[in-house]
Amino acid sequence: MSQISAGRRSILQMGIGGVGLALIGAATSQAKEVWPTGKPIKIIIPAQPGGGLDLIARTMADKLSQAMGTPFIAENMGGGGGTIASLTTARAAPDGQTFMIVNISTHGTNPAIRNLPYDTMKDFTHVGMVGGSPNVLVVGPELSKANSMESLLAELKKRGKPATYGSAGPGTSSHLLVEQLSVATGIPFLHVPYRGIGPAMVDVMAGRTDMAFPGLIAALQFIKASRLKALAVSSQLRMPQIPTVSTFAELGMSEFSSLQWYGISGPAGIPAHIVNTLNVQMNKVLKDPQVVSKFEAETLTVMPMTPQQFTAFIDKDASKWKKLVKDRGIEVDAT
């Protein structure tokens, strides 16, 4: 009997121990489910201080801090056309403490034109879209007599030499969109790359180059001051800031539906409950009338998406640029 009793006690103890371990495991699992942890959450800005990226990142960081009761800290990390910030994010722990503002440059055109040390789809968790702003085709003094896109194209076809255009650099949207325009119209253009769209627009205004295709965020102040003439925007609908300027879609060129887009992503492998929580809070922030008004003043239209929708959006955008680069035989940067 004593041996049986001892055996029973042993079995019971093992059972109790098993229950205890199960309870500890459940408690640990529940603890892991708690997010945010109260520690500061980093949002990396892939640019130097100042400009549209700063405005977007810091607005979202401030509002998310208020909504979630935990600090979101925006941190600038410029260099390499966004590759330094992207690589840092891709290598971060997938614990919900590090995110970045991704955009058309870092995750749209860069994969098409550069040999990157990371995969913009496989090495990232894409949380949600913030919004987008179109590009706008602008001309300088030499072509300012053109009052419409049609008259500009007619003028360019009569020219004996290609029109010059400035871009923010090889492989940027301001470069690739003009390549796309050349494909659509059969008109040749001469690319003049700059280090940033600001210097490119300065030379257009000075008449040293003929045209440019900047983001509306960057160009609007010069358009309003009549220093640049806008002829068409790449949005689906006309922009309220420049209501007399046609869309490319109106001109039968729907392929020019392109946005300077912005969103939030983190490293691959972030748990689903963190991704979903942040996405829900992001989309609540994007319904805040103050945020909508602030972004619209910068020509940015809010575009809330689910993580799945945002991931599909990035994949489609990058695929478009990759195809254009391949079709046009544009040399890919080996660095």
SERO-4910 file (N, C-alpha, C, O; in steps of 0.05 Angstrom, whole numbers):
BEGIN
 pado doro    nc1    nc2    nc3   cac1   cac2   cac3    cc1    cc2    cc3    oc1    oc2    oc3
  Met    A     17    -24      0      0      0      0     17     25      0     12     44    -14
  Ser    A     37     23     16     54     47     19     67     54     -8     70     77    -16
  Gln    A     75     32    -23     87     37    -49     67     48    -68     74     66    -84
  Ile    A     42     38    -67     21     49    -85     15     77    -78     12     95    -95
  Ser    A     12     83    -51      7    110    -42     29    129    -51     25    151    -60
  Ala    A     53    119    -48     76    135    -57     75    141    -87     81    163    -96
  Gly    A     67    120   -101     65    123   -130     43    143   -137     47    160   -155
  Arg    A     20    141   -123     -1    160   -128      7    188   -122      2    207   -137
  Arg    A     22    191    -98     31    218    -91     50    229   -112     49    253   -120
  Ser    A     67    211   -123     86    220   -143     72    229   -168     78    250   -180
  Ile    A     51    213   -176     36    220   -200     21    247   -196     20    264   -214
  Leu    A      9    249   -172     -5    274   -166     13    298   -166      6    319   -176
  Gln    A     37    294   -154     56    316   -153     65    324   -182     68    348   -188
  Met    A     68    303   -199     75    309   -227     53    324   -240     57    343   -256
  Gly    A     28    316   -234      5    329   -246      3    358   -237     -1    376   -253
  Ile    A      6    362   -211      5    389   -200     28    406   -211     24    429   -218
  Gly    A     51    393   -213     74    408   -225     69    415   -253     76    437   -262
  Gly    A     56    396   -268     49    402   -296     30    425   -298     33    442   -316
  Val    A      9    425   -280    -10    447   -281      4    473   -274     -1    494   -286
  Gly    A     23    471   -255     37    496   -247     54    506   -270     54    530   -276
  Leu    A     67    488   -284     83    496   -307     65    508   -329     72    528   -342
  Ala    A     42    495   -333     23    506   -353     14    534   -346     11    551   -363
  Leu    A      8    538   -320      0    565   -311     22    585   -314     17    608   -323
  Ile    A     46    577   -308     69    595   -312     72    602   -341     77    625   -349
  Gly    A     69    580   -358     72    585   -387     50    603   -397     56    620   -414
  Ala    A     26    600   -387      4    618   -396      9    646   -387      4    665   -402
  Ala    A     19    649   -363     24    676   -353     46    689   -369     45    713   -375
  Thr    A     67    673   -376     89    684   -392     78    692   -420     85    713   -431
  Ser    A     61    675   -431     49    681   -457     33    706   -456     34    722   -475
  Gln    A     17    709   -435      1    733   -432     18    758   -429     12    779   -439
  Ala    A     41    755   -414     59    777   -411     70    786   -438     74    810   -443
  Lys    A     76    766   -455     87    773   -481     66    788   -498     73    803   -517
  Glu    A     41    784   -492     20    796   -508     16    826   -502      3    840   -517
  Val    A     28    835   -480     25    862   -471     43    880   -489     67    878   -488
  Trp    A     30    898   -504     45    918   -520     26    942   -524      3    938   -530
  Pro    A     37    966   -521     65    973   -516     74    967   -488     58    964   -469
  Thr    A    100    965   -484    111    958   -459    116    982   -440    122    978   -417
  Gly    A    112   1005   -451    118   1030   -435    145   1042   -442    150   1065   -436
  Lys    A    162   1025   -455    188   1036   -464    184   1053   -489    165   1049   -504
  Pro    A    201   1073   -493    199   1090   -517    200   1073   -543    217   1055   -545
  Ile    A    183   1079   -562    182   1066   -588    194   1084   -609    186   1107   -611
  Lys    A    213   1075   -624    228   1091   -643    215   1090   -670    207   1069   -680
  Ile    A    212   1114   -683    204   1116   -711    227   1130   -726    231   1154   -722
  Ile    A    241   1115   -742    264   1125   -757    255   1141   -781    237   1132   -796
  Ile    A    267   1164   -785    261   1181   -808    284   1178   -828    306   1186   -821
  Pro    A    280   1168   -852    302   1163   -870    311   1188   -885    313   1189   -909
  Ala    A    317   1209   -870    325   1235   -881    337   1253   -860    333   1248   -836
  Gln    A    351   1273   -868    361   1293   -849    337   1310   -839    316   1310   -850
  Pro    A    341   1324   -816    320   1340   -805    309   1361   -825    324   1372   -842
  Gly    A    283   1366   -823    270   1386   -840    256   1372   -863    264   1350   -871
  Gly    A    235   1385   -874    221   1374   -897    197   1357   -890    189   1355   -867
  Gly    A    185   1346   -911    159   1332   -909    161   1307   -892    142   1302   -877
  Leu    A    182   1292   -894    185   1268   -878    185   1273   -848    172   1259   -833
  Asp    A    198   1295   -841    199   1303   -812    171   1309   -803    162   1301   -781
  Leu    A    156   1325   -818    129   1333   -811    111   1309   -807     97   1307   -787
  Ile    A    112   1290   -826     96   1266   -824    103   1249   -800     86   1241   -784
  Ala    A    129   1244   -797    138   1226   -775    132   1238   -748    122   1224   -730
  Arg    A    138   1264   -744    134   1276   -718    104   1280   -711     97   1279   -688
  Thr    A     88   1285   -731     59   1287   -727     49   1260   -717     34   1258   -698
  Met    A     56   1239   -732     47   1212   -724     58   1204   -697     43   1192   -681
  Ala    A     83   1210   -692     95   1203   -666     81   1216   -643     75   1204   -622
  Asp    A     75   1242   -646     61   1257   -625     33   1246   -620     25   1242   -597
  Lys    A     18   1241   -641     -9   1232   -638    -10   1203   -628    -28   1196   -612
  Leu    A      8   1186   -636      9   1158   -626     17   1158   -597      7   1141   -582
  Ser    A     35   1176   -589     42   1177   -561     18   1184   -543     14   1172   -522
  Gln    A      2   1203   -553    -22   1211   -538    -43   1188   -537    -55   1182   -517
  Ala    A    -46   1175   -560    -67   1154   -562    -60   1129   -547    -78   1116   -536
  Met    A    -34   1123   -545    -26   1097   -534    -14   1099   -506     -8   1079   -493
  Gly    A     -9   1124   -497      2   1128   -471     30   1119   -467     39   1112   -445
  Thr    A     45   1118   -489     73   1110   -488     88   1127   -508     77   1134   -529
  Pro    A    113   1135   -502    127   1154   -519    136   1141   -546    149   1120   -547
  Phe    A    129   1155   -568    139   1148   -594    160   1170   -601    153   1194   -601
  Ile    A    184   1162   -607    206   1181   -611    214   1180   -640    222   1159   -651
  Ala    A    213   1203   -654    221   1205   -682    251   1211   -683    261   1229   -670
  Glu    A    266   1195   -698    295   1198   -700    305   1199   -728    299   1181   -744
  Asn    A    318   1221   -736    329   1224   -763    353   1206   -768    371   1204   -751
  Met    A    353   1194   -791    376   1177   -799    378   1179   -829    370   1161   -844
  Gly    A    391   1200   -838    394   1205   -867    418   1190   -878    432   1176   -864
  Gly    A    421   1192   -905    444   1180   -918    436   1156   -935    419   1140   -929
  Gly    A    451   1154   -958    447   1131   -975    420   1129   -989    411   1108   -996
  Gly    A    407   1152   -992    380   1152  -1004    360   1136   -989    341   1125  -1001
  Gly    A    363   1134   -963    345   1119   -946    354   1091   -940    341   1077   -924
  Thr    A    376   1082   -952    385   1055   -948    396   1050   -919    393   1028   -908
  Ile    A    408   1070   -907    419   1067   -880    396   1063   -860    398   1045   -844
  Ala    A    376   1080   -862    353   1077   -844    339   1050   -849    330   1037   -830
  Ser    A    336   1042   -874    323   1017   -881    338    993   -870    326    975   -859
  Leu    A    364    993   -874    380    971   -864    380    969   -834    378    947   -822
  Thr    A    381    992   -821    379    993   -791    353    981   -782    352    966   -762
  Thr    A    331    988   -795    305    978   -788    303    948   -793    293    933   -776
  Ala    A    312    939   -816    310    911   -823    326    894   -803    318    871   -798
  Arg    A    347    904   -792    364    889   -773    355    891   -744    366    878   -726
  Ala    A    335    908   -739    326    912   -711    310    888   -701    300    872   -717
  Ala    A    309    885   -675    293    863   -663    264    867   -669    254    890   -668
  Pro    A    249    846   -676    221    849   -683    203    849   -658    184    833   -656
  Asp    A    209    867   -640    195    868   -614    176    891   -612    165    896   -590
  Gly    A    171    905   -634    153    928   -633    164    953   -621    149    971   -614
  Gln    A    191    955   -620    204    979   -609    217    996   -630    225   1018   -625
  Thr    A    219    986   -655    232   1001   -677    215    999   -702    208    978   -712
  Phe    A    208   1023   -713    194   1025   -738    207   1047   -754    226   1061   -745
  Met    A    198   1051   -779    209   1073   -795    187   1083   -814    167   1070   -819
  Ile    A    191   1108   -823    174   1119   -844    185   1110   -870    206   1118   -879
  Val    A    170   1092   -883    178   1082   -910    164   1100   -930    143   1111   -925
  Asn    A    175   1101   -954    163   1118   -975    169   1108  -1003    182   1087  -1006
  Ile    A    161   1122  -1023    165   1114  -1050    195   1111  -1057    202   1094  -1074
  Ser    A    212   1126  -1044    240   1124  -1049    252   1099  -1036    265   1083  -1050
  Thr    A    247   1095  -1010    260   1072   -996    249   1045  -1005    264   1026  -1007
  His    A    223   1044  -1011    211   1018  -1017    196   1016  -1044    184    996  -1050
  Gly    A    198   1037  -1059    186   1037  -1086    207   1038  -1108    210   1018  -1123
  Thr    A    222   1060  -1110    241   1062  -1132    269   1050  -1125    282   1040  -1143
  Asn    A    277   1051  -1099    303   1040  -1092    306   1011  -1100    327   1003  -1111
  Pro    A    286    994  -1095    289    966  -1103    292    962  -1133    303    942  -1143
  Ala    A    282    982  -1149    284    980  -1178    311    989  -1189    320    979  -1209
  Ile    A    324   1007  -1175    348   1020  -1186    374   1012  -1171    396   1018  -1181
  Arg    A    371   1000  -1147    395    995  -1131    396    965  -1123    376    951  -1121
  Asn    A    421    956  -1120    426    929  -1109    427    932  -1078    448    940  -1067
  Leu    A    405    927  -1065    402    933  -1037    412    909  -1019    410    886  -1028
  Pro    A    422    915   -995    431    893   -977    408    881   -961    412    868   -941
  Tyr    A    384    885   -970    360    875   -957    338    873   -978    339    885   -999
  Asp    A    317    857   -971    293    854   -988    271    871   -976    263    867   -953
  Thr    A    261    890   -992    241    909   -981    214    896   -975    197    908   -962
  Met    A    210    871   -984    185    857   -977    191    836   -955    177    836   -934
  Lys    A    211    819   -959    216    797   -940    228    806   -914    223    793   -893
  Asp    A    243    828   -914    257    836   -889    242    858   -874    253    870   -855
  Phe    A    217    863   -881    201    884   -867    173    874   -861    162    856   -875
  Thr    A    162    885   -840    134    882   -834    120    908   -840    126    928   -827
  His    A    102    909   -859     90    934   -867     64    938   -852     45    922   -854
  Val    A     63    959   -836     41    963   -816     18    978   -828     -5    969   -826
  Gly    A     23   1000   -841      0   1016   -851      9   1041   -867     31   1051   -862
  Met    A     -8   1049   -884     -3   1074   -900    -11   1098   -884    -30   1097   -868
  Val    A      4   1120   -888     -4   1146   -876    -19   1162   -898    -41   1170   -893
  Gly    A     -6   1165   -921    -19   1180   -942     -1   1185   -966     21   1174   -967
  Gly    A    -11   1200   -985      4   1205  -1009     -1   1232  -1021    -22   1244  -1017
  Ser    A     18   1242  -1037     16   1267  -1051     26   1263  -1079     46   1249  -1083
  Pro    A     14   1275  -1100     22   1269  -1127     48   1284  -1135     57   1302  -1121
  Asn    A     58   1275  -1157     79   1291  -1171     66   1310  -1190     43   1307  -1197
  Val    A     80   1331  -1198     69   1351  -1216     90   1358  -1236    113   1363  -1230
  Leu    A     82   1358  -1262    101   1366  -1283    102   1396  -1285     81   1409  -1289
  Val    A    126   1408  -1281    129   1437  -1282    149   1445  -1303    168   1430  -1309
  Val    A    146   1469  -1314    164   1479  -1334    175   1506  -1326    163   1520  -1309
  Gly    A    198   1513  -1338    210   1539  -1332    204   1559  -1355    186   1555  -1371
  Pro    A    220   1581  -1356    214   1603  -1374    213   1595  -1404    197   1606  -1419
  Glu    A    231   1577  -1412    232   1569  -1440    207   1556  -1451    200   1559  -1474
  Leu    A    192   1543  -1433    168   1529  -1441    143   1540  -1429    122   1528  -1430
  Ser    A    145   1563  -1417    123   1575  -1401    100   1584  -1419     78   1590  -1409
  Lys    A    104   1586  -1445     82   1593  -1463     62   1571  -1466     39   1575  -1474
  Ala    A     70   1547  -1459     51   1524  -1460     31   1527  -1438     38   1530  -1415
  Asn    A      5   1526  -1445    -16   1530  -1425    -30   1503  -1418    -49   1503  -1402
  Ser    A    -21   1482  -1431    -33   1456  -1425    -13   1434  -1431      8   1440  -1444
  Met    A    -18   1410  -1422      0   1388  -1428      1   1382  -1458     22   1376  -1469
  Glu    A    -23   1385  -1471    -24   1380  -1500     -6   1400  -1515      9   1393  -1533
  Ser    A     -7   1426  -1507      9   1446  -1521     39   1442  -1515     56   1447  -1532
  Leu    A     45   1432  -1491     73   1426  -1484     84   1404  -1502    106   1406  -1513
  Leu    A     68   1382  -1505     77   1360  -1521     80   1368  -1550     99   1359  -1564
  Ala    A     62   1385  -1560     64   1395  -1587     90   1411  -1591    103   1408  -1612
  Glu    A     96   1427  -1572    120   1444  -1573    145   1426  -1573    164   1431  -1588
  Leu    A    145   1406  -1555    169   1389  -1553    173   1373  -1578    196   1367  -1585
  Lys    A    152   1365  -1591    154   1349  -1616    166   1366  -1639    179   1355  -1657
  Lys    A    162   1392  -1638    172   1410  -1659    202   1417  -1654    216   1425  -1672
  Arg    A    211   1413  -1629    239   1420  -1623    259   1402  -1638    254   1379  -1644
  Gly    A    281   1414  -1644    302   1399  -1658    320   1385  -1638    338   1370  -1647
  Lys    A    317   1388  -1613    334   1375  -1593    317   1367  -1569    296   1379  -1564
  Pro    A    325   1347  -1553    310   1339  -1530    308   1360  -1509    327   1375  -1504
  Ala    A    286   1362  -1495    283   1380  -1472    298   1368  -1449    300   1344  -1446
  Thr    A    310   1385  -1433    325   1376  -1409    306   1376  -1385    289   1393  -1383
  Tyr    A    311   1358  -1367    295   1358  -1342    313   1351  -1319    331   1334  -1320
  Gly    A    308   1364  -1297    323   1359  -1272    308   1340  -1254    283   1340  -1253
  Ser    A    323   1323  -1240    311   1304  -1222    325   1305  -1195    346   1318  -1192
  Ala    A    314   1292  -1175    327   1290  -1149    350   1271  -1148    363   1267  -1127
  Gly    A    355   1258  -1171    377   1239  -1173    369   1214  -1188    345   1209  -1192
  Pro    A    388   1199  -1198    382   1175  -1213    365   1155  -1197    371   1149  -1174
  Gly    A    344   1145  -1210    327   1125  -1197    306   1136  -1179    290   1121  -1168
  Thr    A    304   1163  -1176    283   1174  -1160    257   1176  -1177    259   1173  -1202
  Ser    A    235   1180  -1164    210   1182  -1180    210   1205  -1199    198   1204  -1221
  Ser    A    224   1227  -1192    225   1250  -1210    242   1244  -1235    239   1258  -1255
  His    A    258   1224  -1234    273   1214  -1257    256   1194  -1273    252   1196  -1297
  Leu    A    246   1174  -1258    232   1152  -1272    206   1160  -1284    197   1148  -1304
  Leu    A    192   1180  -1273    167   1189  -1285    171   1202  -1312    154   1199  -1330
  Val    A    193   1216  -1316    199   1228  -1342    207   1206  -1362    200   1208  -1386
  Glu    A    220   1185  -1352    226   1162  -1369    199   1149  -1379    196   1141  -1402
  Gln    A    180   1148  -1360    154   1138  -1367    139   1156  -1387    125   1146  -1404
  Leu    A    143   1182  -1383    131   1201  -1402    142   1197  -1430    128   1200  -1450
  Ser    A    168   1192  -1431    181   1188  -1457    169   1163  -1471    165   1163  -1495
  Val    A    165   1142  -1455    153   1117  -1466    125   1123  -1477    118   1114  -1498
  Ala    A    109   1138  -1461     81   1143  -1468     78   1161  -1493     59   1158  -1508
  Thr    A     97   1180  -1496     94   1200  -1518    113   1196  -1541    108   1207  -1563
  Gly    A    134   1180  -1537    154   1177  -1558    172   1201  -1560    188   1203  -1580
  Ile    A    171   1219  -1541    188   1243  -1542    213   1238  -1525    211   1229  -1502
  Pro    A    237   1244  -1535    262   1240  -1519    266   1263  -1500    259   1286  -1506
  Phe    A    279   1257  -1478    286   1278  -1458    314   1273  -1449    324   1251  -1450
  Leu    A    328   1294  -1441    355   1293  -1431    355   1296  -1401    348   1317  -1390
  His    A    364   1275  -1386    364   1275  -1357    388   1290  -1345    411   1286  -1353
  Val    A    381   1308  -1327    402   1323  -1312    397   1318  -1282    381   1331  -1270
  Pro    A    412   1299  -1271    408   1291  -1242    420   1311  -1223    441   1323  -1229
  Tyr    A    407   1315  -1200    416   1333  -1179    417   1317  -1153    407   1295  -1152
  Arg    A    428   1329  -1133    427   1317  -1106    403   1329  -1091    406   1346  -1074
  Gly    A    380   1320  -1098    356   1331  -1085    339   1346  -1105    350   1358  -1125
  Ile    A    313   1347  -1100    295   1361  -1119    296   1391  -1117    290   1405  -1136
  Gly    A    305   1402  -1094    307   1431  -1090    325   1443  -1111    317   1462  -1125
  Pro    A    351   1434  -1113    369   1446  -1133    359   1442  -1161    363   1459  -1179
  Ala    A    345   1420  -1166    334   1415  -1193    313   1436  -1200    313   1446  -1223
  Met    A    296   1442  -1181    275   1463  -1186    287   1490  -1189    277   1507  -1205
  Val    A    308   1496  -1175    322   1522  -1177    331   1527  -1205    328   1548  -1216
  Asp    A    343   1506  -1217    353   1509  -1245    331   1510  -1265    334   1523  -1286
  Val    A    308   1497  -1260    285   1501  -1278    276   1530  -1277    270   1542  -1298
  Met    A    273   1540  -1253    264   1568  -1250    283   1588  -1263    275   1609  -1273
  Ala    A    309   1581  -1262    329   1599  -1274    332   1595  -1304    346   1610  -1317
  Gly    A    319   1575  -1315    320   1570  -1344    344   1554  -1353    349   1551  -1377
  Arg    A    358   1542  -1334    382   1526  -1341    373   1498  -1350    387   1485  -1365
  Thr    A    351   1489  -1340    338   1464  -1350    309   1471  -1357    298   1490  -1347
  Asp    A    297   1454  -1373    270   1460  -1383    247   1453  -1365    227   1468  -1363
  Met    A    249   1431  -1351    226   1420  -1336    235   1402  -1313    258   1395  -1311
  Ala    A    215   1394  -1297    220   1375  -1275    194   1362  -1268    172   1372  -1275
  Phe    A    195   1340  -1253    171   1326  -1245    172   1321  -1214    173   1298  -1205
  Pro    A    173   1343  -1198    176   1340  -1169    150   1331  -1156    129   1330  -1168
  Gly    A    152   1325  -1130    128   1321  -1114    114   1348  -1110    127   1368  -1108
  Leu    A     88   1347  -1109     73   1372  -1105     80   1385  -1078     79   1410  -1076
  Ile    A     86   1369  -1058     94   1380  -1032    117   1399  -1035    117   1421  -1023
  Ala    A    137   1392  -1051    161   1408  -1055    156   1432  -1074    168   1453  -1070
  Ala    A    138   1428  -1093    135   1448  -1115    114   1469  -1110    114   1490  -1122
  Leu    A     95   1464  -1092     71   1480  -1089     78   1510  -1084     66   1527  -1097
  Gln    A     96   1516  -1067    102   1544  -1060    112   1559  -1085    107   1583  -1088
  Phe    A    127   1545  -1102    138   1558  -1126    117   1561  -1148    117   1580  -1164
  Ile    A     98   1543  -1149     76   1545  -1167     58   1568  -1159     50   1584  -1177
  Lys    A     52   1571  -1134     35   1593  -1124     48   1620  -1128     35   1640  -1132
  Ala    A     75   1620  -1127     90   1645  -1131     95   1650  -1161    109   1670  -1168
  Ser    A     84   1634  -1178     87   1636  -1208    116   1634  -1217    123   1645  -1238
  Arg    A    132   1620  -1202    160   1616  -1210    163   1590  -1225    182   1586  -1240
  Leu    A    144   1572  -1222    142   1547  -1238    114   1545  -1249     95   1553  -1236
  Lys    A    112   1535  -1273     85   1532  -1285     78   1502  -1285     92   1485  -1296
  Ala    A     56   1496  -1271     46   1468  -1269     28   1461  -1293     10   1477  -1299
  Leu    A     33   1438  -1305     16   1430  -1329      0   1405  -1324    -20   1401  -1338
  Ala    A      8   1388  -1306     -7   1363  -1301      2   1351  -1275     25   1352  -1267
  Val    A    -18   1338  -1261    -11   1324  -1235    -17   1294  -1239    -33   1286  -1255
  Ser    A     -2   1278  -1223     -4   1249  -1225    -25   1237  -1207    -25   1212  -1203
  Ser    A    -43   1253  -1195    -64   1242  -1179    -88   1234  -1196    -90   1242  -1219
  Gln    A   -106   1217  -1185   -130   1209  -1199   -149   1232  -1203   -163   1234  -1223
  Leu    A   -151   1250  -1183   -168   1273  -1184   -152   1298  -1182   -129   1298  -1172
  Arg    A   -163   1321  -1191   -149   1346  -1189   -144   1354  -1159   -160   1347  -1142
  Met    A   -122   1367  -1155   -115   1375  -1127   -128   1402  -1121   -126   1421  -1137
  Pro    A   -140   1405  -1097   -153   1430  -1090   -134   1454  -1088   -142   1477  -1091
  Gln    A   -109   1448  -1083    -89   1470  -1081    -83   1482  -1109    -75   1506  -1110
  Ile    A    -86   1466  -1130    -82   1476  -1158   -105   1466  -1175   -100   1449  -1193
  Pro    A   -129   1475  -1171   -153   1463  -1183   -154   1466  -1213   -169   1451  -1226
  Thr    A   -140   1485  -1225   -141   1489  -1254   -122   1470  -1269   -122   1469  -1294
  Val    A   -105   1456  -1254    -85   1438  -1267    -97   1411  -1272   -106   1398  -1253
  Ser    A    -96   1401  -1296   -107   1376  -1304    -92   1352  -1292    -68   1355  -1285
  Thr    A   -106   1329  -1290    -92   1305  -1283    -84   1291  -1309    -95   1296  -1330
  Phe    A    -64   1274  -1307    -56   1258  -1330    -79   1239  -1339    -82   1233  -1363
  Ala    A    -94   1230  -1319   -117   1212  -1326   -137   1226  -1344   -148   1214  -1362
  Glu    A   -141   1252  -1339   -159   1268  -1357   -149   1269  -1385   -164   1271  -1404
  Leu    A   -123   1267  -1388   -110   1269  -1414   -107   1242  -1428    -94   1239  -1449
  Gly    A   -119   1221  -1415   -118   1194  -1427    -92   1180  -1420    -84   1161  -1434
  Met    A    -78   1189  -1399    -52   1177  -1392    -54   1166  -1363    -41   1176  -1345
  Ser    A    -71   1146  -1359    -77   1136  -1332    -53   1123  -1319    -53   1119  -1295
  Glu    A    -33   1115  -1335     -9   1102  -1324      6   1121  -1306     24   1113  -1291
  Phe    A      0   1147  -1308     13   1167  -1291     -1   1172  -1265      1   1193  -1253
  Ser    A    -15   1152  -1256    -27   1153  -1229     -6   1145  -1209     -4   1121  -1202
  Ser    A     10   1165  -1200     32   1159  -1182     32   1178  -1158     24   1201  -1160
  Leu    A     41   1167  -1136     41   1183  -1111     68   1183  -1098     82   1163  -1099
  Gln    A     75   1205  -1085     96   1205  -1065     82   1195  -1040     69   1210  -1025
  Trp    A     85   1169  -1034     70   1158  -1012     88   1153   -987    112   1151   -989
  Tyr    A     74   1151   -964     88   1148   -938     73   1129   -921     48   1129   -920
  Gly    A     88   1113   -906     75   1094   -887     93   1086   -865    116   1097   -863
  Ile    A     85   1068   -848    101   1058   -826    105   1028   -829     87   1013   -833
  Ser    A    131   1020   -826    139    992   -828    159    986   -806    171   1005   -795
  Gly    A    164    961   -801    184    953   -781    198    928   -792    194    920   -815
  Pro    A    216    917   -776    230    893   -785    212    869   -788    190    868   -777
  Ala    A    220    849   -804    204    825   -808    200    810   -782    218    811   -764
  Gly    A    178    797   -779    173    780   -756    160    793   -732    159    780   -711
  Ile    A    151    817   -735    136    830   -712    110    814   -708     96    809   -727
  Pro    A    105    807   -683     80    792   -677     55    806   -687     53    830   -687
  Ala    A     36    789   -696     11    800   -708     -4    819   -690    -15    838   -699
  His    A     -4    812   -664    -20    829   -645     -8    857   -643    -23    876   -639
  Ile    A     18    860   -646     31    886   -646     24    901   -671     17    925   -671
  Val    A     27    887   -694     21    900   -720     -7    910   -721    -13    932   -729
  Asn    A    -26    893   -712    -54    900   -713    -61    923   -694    -77    941   -701
  Thr    A    -49    922   -670    -54    944   -651    -44    970   -662    -59    990   -661
  Leu    A    -20    971   -673     -9    996   -683    -25   1005   -707    -30   1029   -710
  Asn    A    -33    987   -725    -49    994   -748    -75   1007   -740    -83   1028   -752
  Val    A    -89    996   -721   -114   1007   -711   -110   1035   -700   -126   1053   -706
  Gln    A    -89   1039   -685    -84   1065   -673    -75   1085   -694    -83   1109   -693
  Met    A    -59   1076   -714    -52   1094   -737    -77   1104   -751    -80   1128   -756
  Asn    A    -95   1086   -757   -119   1093   -772   -137   1111   -757   -152   1127   -768
  Lys    A   -137   1109   -730   -153   1127   -713   -140   1155   -715   -155   1175   -717
  Val    A   -114   1156   -714   -100   1182   -716   -106   1195   -742   -110   1220   -744
  Leu    A   -107   1179   -764   -112   1190   -790   -141   1200   -795   -147   1211   -815
  Lys    A   -158   1195   -775   -186   1205   -776   -188   1231   -759   -209   1244   -760
  Asp    A   -167   1238   -745   -167   1262   -729   -169   1287   -747   -151   1290   -764
  Pro    A   -189   1304   -745   -192   1327   -763   -167   1345   -763   -161   1357   -784
  Gln    A   -154   1348   -740   -130   1365   -739   -108   1353   -756    -93   1367   -770
  Val    A   -105   1326   -755    -84   1313   -771    -90   1315   -800    -73   1321   -817
  Val    A   -116   1310   -807   -124   1311   -835   -119   1339   -846   -108   1342   -868
  Ser    A   -126   1360   -831   -123   1387   -840    -93   1394   -842    -85   1408   -862
  Lys    A    -77   1386   -823    -48   1391   -824    -35   1378   -848    -19   1391   -862
  Phe    A    -42   1354   -854    -30   1340   -877    -41   1351   -903    -25   1354   -922
  Glu    A    -66   1358   -904    -78   1369   -929    -65   1396   -936    -62   1403   -959
  Ala    A    -57   1411   -916    -43   1436   -920    -16   1432   -934     -6   1450   -948
  Glu    A     -6   1408   -931     20   1400   -944     15   1384   -969     33   1371   -980
  Thr    A    -10   1383   -979    -19   1369  -1003    -19   1338   -999    -20   1323  -1018
  Leu    A    -18   1329   -974    -17   1301   -968    -45   1291   -961    -58   1301   -942
  Thr    A    -56   1272   -977    -82   1261   -972    -79   1235   -955    -64   1217   -962
  Val    A    -93   1234   -932    -91   1210   -915   -103   1186   -929   -123   1189   -943
  Met    A    -91   1163   -926   -100   1139   -940    -97   1115   -921    -79   1098   -924
  Pro    A   -114   1112   -901   -113   1090   -882   -115   1063   -897   -131   1060   -915
  Met    A    -99   1044   -889   -100   1017   -900    -95    996   -879    -84   1002   -857
  Thr    A   -104    972   -884    -97    949   -866    -68    942   -873    -57    950   -893
  Pro    A    -55    926   -855    -27    917   -862    -26    901   -888     -7    904   -903
  Gln    A    -47    885   -893    -47    870   -918    -50    888   -942    -37    883   -963
  Gln    A    -67    908   -940    -70    927   -963    -45    942   -968    -37    947   -991
  Phe    A    -32    951   -946     -7    967   -949     15    950   -961     30    959   -978
  Thr    A     17    925   -952     38    907   -963     34    903   -993     53    904  -1009
  Ala    A      9    898  -1001      2    894  -1030      8    920  -1045     17    919  -1068
  Phe    A      2    943  -1034      7    969  -1047     37    972  -1053     45    980  -1075
  Ile    A     54    967  -1033     83    970  -1036     93    951  -1058    109    959  -1075
  Asp    A     84    926  -1057     93    906  -1076     86    915  -1105    102    912  -1123
  Lys    A     61    925  -1108     52    934  -1135     68    958  -1144     76    959  -1168
  Asp    A     73    977  -1126     88   1001  -1134    117    994  -1142    126   1004  -1163
  Ala    A    130    978  -1126    158    970  -1132    159    955  -1158    178    958  -1174
  Ser    A    139    937  -1163    139    921  -1188    137    939  -1212    149    934  -1233
  Lys    A    121    961  -1210    117    980  -1232    144    993  -1239    151    995  -1263
  Trp    A    159   1002  -1219    185   1015  -1224    205    995  -1235    221   1002  -1252
  Lys    A    205    971  -1224    224    950  -1234    220    945  -1264    239    942  -1279
  Lys    A    195    943  -1272    188    938  -1300    198    961  -1318    209    957  -1339
  Leu    A    193    986  -1309    201   1009  -1324    232   1010  -1327    242   1015  -1349
  Val    A    246   1005  -1306    276   1005  -1306    286    983  -1326    304    988  -1341
  Lys    A    273    960  -1325    281    938  -1343    275    945  -1372    292    941  -1390
  Asp    A    251    955  -1377    242    961  -1404    259    983  -1417    264    983  -1441
  Arg    A    267   1002  -1400    282   1025  -1411    312   1020  -1411    327   1036  -1421
  Gly    A    320    998  -1399    349    991  -1398    364   1011  -1381    387   1017  -1387
  Ile    A    351   1021  -1360    365   1040  -1342    385   1025  -1325    379   1004  -1314
  Glu    A    409   1035  -1324    430   1022  -1309    425   1022  -1279    418   1042  -1267
  Val    A    427    998  -1267    423    995  -1239    448   1002  -1224    470    993  -1232
  Asp    A    445   1017  -1202    468   1024  -1185    479    998  -1172    464    983  -1161
  Ala    A    505    994  -1175    517    970  -1164    523    972  -1134    530    952  -1122
  Thr    A    520    995  -1123    527    998  -1094    503    991  -1077    505    993  -1052
***
